[in-house]
């Protein structure tokens, strides 16, 4: 018998040990979670990355899964509270999105999709 399956098993075992965060969605894809959150929102607005992270790393009884997730959620919330501009950047899902240099508040609202 080949040692390849055993080698792969050991490699996967080490990879799982290195993980610091576990999501709570099980077999449900993040795309499906995002779709369900959009349907629940009365305006049909897409959830931000912050909202997605909270939902996917928080249990049904509102406990955050692990300490690493708790630190990330609290850090992102602190940043969003201290600087709304940076907080809005966490909400962008566009691949390769790079915020432009902003010359006025009106430009910032337009570029960030804020109404």
BALOBA-1460 file (C-alpha; in Angstrom, 3 decimals):
// residues 115
<rec num="1" residu="x" x="0.000" y="0.000" z="0.000"/>
<rec num="2" residu="x" x="1.182" y="3.523" z="-0.800"/>
<rec num="3" residu="x" x="2.272" y="5.937" z="1.925"/>
<rec num="4" residu="x" x="0.764" y="8.857" z="-0.011"/>
<rec num="5" residu="x" x="-2.627" y="8.831" z="1.799"/>
<rec num="6" residu="x" x="-0.872" y="8.704" z="5.195"/>
<rec num="7" residu="x" x="1.408" y="11.601" z="4.192"/>
<rec num="8" residu="x" x="-1.557" y="13.658" z="3.023"/>
<rec num="9" residu="x" x="-3.456" y="12.828" z="6.218"/>
<rec num="10" residu="x" x="-0.544" y="13.975" z="8.380"/>
<rec num="11" residu="x" x="-0.172" y="17.183" z="6.356"/>
<rec num="12" residu="x" x="-3.910" y="17.955" z="6.744"/>
<rec num="13" residu="x" x="-3.697" y="17.212" z="10.462"/>
<rec num="14" residu="x" x="-0.905" y="19.785" z="10.858"/>
<rec num="15" residu="x" x="-2.847" y="22.336" z="8.785"/>
<rec num="16" residu="x" x="-5.911" y="21.951" z="11.011"/>
<rec num="17" residu="x" x="-3.772" y="22.507" z="14.117"/>
<rec num="18" residu="x" x="-2.470" y="25.774" z="12.633"/>
<rec num="19" residu="x" x="-5.959" y="27.223" z="12.163"/>
<rec num="20" residu="x" x="-6.823" y="29.861" z="14.751"/>
<rec num="21" residu="x" x="-10.443" y="30.569" z="13.768"/>
<rec num="22" residu="x" x="-13.432" y="28.378" z="13.000"/>
<rec num="23" residu="x" x="-16.559" y="29.587" z="11.247"/>
<rec num="24" residu="x" x="-20.054" y="28.483" z="12.254"/>
<rec num="25" residu="x" x="-21.654" y="27.990" z="8.849"/>
<rec num="26" residu="x" x="-20.893" y="24.295" z="8.492"/>
<rec num="27" residu="x" x="-21.613" y="23.191" z="4.936"/>
<rec num="28" residu="x" x="-23.479" y="26.415" z="4.087"/>
<rec num="29" residu="x" x="-21.393" y="28.540" z="1.748"/>
<rec num="30" residu="x" x="-20.594" y="32.140" z="2.586"/>
<rec num="31" residu="x" x="-22.360" y="33.120" z="-0.645"/>
<rec num="32" residu="x" x="-25.566" y="31.499" z="0.649"/>
<rec num="33" residu="x" x="-25.181" y="33.227" z="4.029"/>
<rec num="34" residu="x" x="-24.687" y="36.547" z="2.230"/>
<rec num="35" residu="x" x="-27.745" y="35.900" z="0.055"/>
<rec num="36" residu="x" x="-29.887" y="35.089" z="3.113"/>
<rec num="37" residu="x" x="-28.745" y="38.250" z="4.915"/>
<rec num="38" residu="x" x="-29.571" y="40.331" z="1.834"/>
<rec num="39" residu="x" x="-33.080" y="38.799" z="1.745"/>
<rec num="40" residu="x" x="-33.611" y="39.583" z="5.458"/>
<rec num="41" residu="x" x="-32.612" y="43.216" z="4.980"/>
<rec num="42" residu="x" x="-35.734" y="45.301" z="4.200"/>
<rec num="43" residu="x" x="-33.792" y="47.391" z="1.660"/>
<rec num="44" residu="x" x="-32.164" y="44.356" z="0.051"/>
<rec num="45" residu="x" x="-28.727" y="45.865" z="0.699"/>
<rec num="46" residu="x" x="-25.746" y="43.528" z="0.679"/>
<rec num="47" residu="x" x="-24.217" y="42.854" z="4.100"/>
<rec num="48" residu="x" x="-20.819" y="44.411" z="4.769"/>
<rec num="49" residu="x" x="-17.712" y="42.390" z="5.462"/>
<rec num="50" residu="x" x="-18.052" y="43.310" z="9.125"/>
<rec num="51" residu="x" x="-21.607" y="41.937" z="9.225"/>
<rec num="52" residu="x" x="-20.552" y="38.795" z="7.352"/>
<rec num="53" residu="x" x="-17.680" y="38.174" z="9.743"/>
<rec num="54" residu="x" x="-19.935" y="38.621" z="12.777"/>
<rec num="55" residu="x" x="-22.561" y="36.238" z="11.405"/>
<rec num="56" residu="x" x="-20.159" y="33.548" z="10.256"/>
<rec num="57" residu="x" x="-18.019" y="33.541" z="13.411"/>
<rec num="58" residu="x" x="-20.798" y="33.879" z="16.010"/>
<rec num="59" residu="x" x="-22.923" y="31.028" z="17.315"/>
<rec num="60" residu="x" x="-26.729" y="31.102" z="17.361"/>
<rec num="61" residu="x" x="-26.658" y="32.022" z="21.064"/>
<rec num="62" residu="x" x="-24.552" y="35.122" z="20.174"/>
<rec num="63" residu="x" x="-21.273" y="33.729" z="21.538"/>
<rec num="64" residu="x" x="-18.249" y="34.423" z="19.352"/>
<rec num="65" residu="x" x="-16.602" y="31.146" z="18.313"/>
<rec num="66" residu="x" x="-13.064" y="31.734" z="19.596"/>
<rec num="67" residu="x" x="-10.687" y="34.347" z="20.952"/>
<rec num="68" residu="x" x="-9.079" y="35.098" z="17.562"/>
<rec num="69" residu="x" x="-12.501" y="35.892" z="16.056"/>
<rec num="70" residu="x" x="-13.412" y="38.020" z="19.086"/>
<rec num="71" residu="x" x="-10.230" y="40.086" z="18.692"/>
<rec num="72" residu="x" x="-10.848" y="40.639" z="14.975"/>
<rec num="73" residu="x" x="-14.488" y="41.646" z="15.493"/>
<rec num="74" residu="x" x="-13.614" y="44.072" z="18.307"/>
<rec num="75" residu="x" x="-10.709" y="45.549" z="16.328"/>
<rec num="76" residu="x" x="-12.816" y="46.104" z="13.217"/>
<rec num="77" residu="x" x="-15.624" y="47.662" z="15.283"/>
<rec num="78" residu="x" x="-13.131" y="49.989" z="17.015"/>
<rec num="79" residu="x" x="-11.651" y="51.061" z="13.672"/>
<rec num="80" residu="x" x="-15.106" y="51.641" z="12.156"/>
<rec num="81" residu="x" x="-16.157" y="53.695" z="15.187"/>
<rec num="82" residu="x" x="-12.960" y="55.773" z="15.287"/>
<rec num="83" residu="x" x="-12.803" y="56.431" z="11.545"/>
<rec num="84" residu="x" x="-16.010" y="55.953" z="9.518"/>
<rec num="85" residu="x" x="-14.042" y="56.214" z="6.265"/>
<rec num="86" residu="x" x="-11.899" y="53.194" z="7.156"/>
<rec num="87" residu="x" x="-14.938" y="51.415" z="8.574"/>
<rec num="88" residu="x" x="-16.671" y="51.745" z="5.220"/>
<rec num="89" residu="x" x="-13.680" y="50.221" z="3.456"/>
<rec num="90" residu="x" x="-14.316" y="46.997" z="5.354"/>
<rec num="91" residu="x" x="-17.694" y="46.871" z="3.641"/>
<rec num="92" residu="x" x="-16.382" y="46.722" z="0.076"/>
<rec num="93" residu="x" x="-16.511" y="43.380" z="-1.710"/>
<rec num="94" residu="x" x="-15.080" y="44.584" z="-4.997"/>
<rec num="95" residu="x" x="-11.985" y="42.697" z="-6.085"/>
<rec num="96" residu="x" x="-9.043" y="45.031" z="-6.369"/>
<rec num="97" residu="x" x="-10.916" y="47.992" z="-4.884"/>
<rec num="98" residu="x" x="-8.500" y="50.731" z="-3.939"/>
<rec num="99" residu="x" x="-9.958" y="53.870" z="-2.362"/>
<rec num="100" residu="x" x="-9.148" y="57.026" z="-4.288"/>
<rec num="101" residu="x" x="-7.616" y="60.119" z="-2.777"/>
<rec num="102" residu="x" x="-10.655" y="62.075" z="-1.682"/>
<rec num="103" residu="x" x="-10.884" y="65.822" z="-2.196"/>
<rec num="104" residu="x" x="-14.281" y="66.461" z="-0.601"/>
<rec num="105" residu="x" x="-16.913" y="64.771" z="1.563"/>
<rec num="106" residu="x" x="-19.290" y="64.525" z="-1.411"/>
<rec num="107" residu="x" x="-16.655" y="62.631" z="-3.403"/>
<rec num="108" residu="x" x="-16.071" y="60.312" z="-0.438"/>
<rec num="109" residu="x" x="-19.751" y="59.496" z="-0.162"/>
<rec num="110" residu="x" x="-19.966" y="58.777" z="-3.888"/>
<rec num="111" residu="x" x="-16.813" y="56.652" z="-3.994"/>
<rec num="112" residu="x" x="-17.831" y="54.606" z="-0.961"/>
<rec num="113" residu="x" x="-21.432" y="54.101" z="-2.058"/>
<rec num="114" residu="x" x="-22.828" y="56.080" z="0.888"/>
<rec num="115" residu="x" x="-26.077" y="57.905" z="0.346"/>
